Amino acid sequence: MRTTRRTAPATLSAVLLLLAGCGQSYDDLVNQCHEAVVKRANDNKSKPAACSQIKQDDYDLIVMSTVIDGLGWTKDGKFDKNKMLEGSGAGH
């Protein structure tokens, strides 16, 4: 009986570690979500199925960064304030 008490938790831990190793990393899920958001139609505002496991805050950031990039407000993958201001008429 004593070995059963020690073996069960060890077995459970091993199974959980194996299951965790079989899944995708969160970064992989985020990348897949980003690809799905980029590929969806512009008029489609629904959350892609590929984003179902992504935290809402992270999904919001993916959508916002995709919009900003689509508007041409980025340079070398980073937000460029000057590019944003070019089309606004600010500073003229």
C-alpha positions, 0 to 999 in steps of 0.5 A: 500500500505504501508503494501505491501512495508513492507510485501514483503521484509519480505516475501522474506527474510523468503523464502530465509532463508528457502531455505538456511536452506534446502540446504547442508552445504559447509562442507557436499558438500566438504565431498561428493566431497572427497568421490567421488574423493577417489572412482573414478578409478585411471585413471579417472581424470575428476571432479566428479559430486559431486564436481560441487558446490565446489570452484576450489581451494578447489577441487584442495586441495581435489585431492592433499590430496587424491594423497598424502594419496594414496602415503603413505605420511601421518601419522595419517591424517597429511603429514609426510615429513619423509614418503615422503623422505623414497622412494626418496633416499634422505638422503642416 
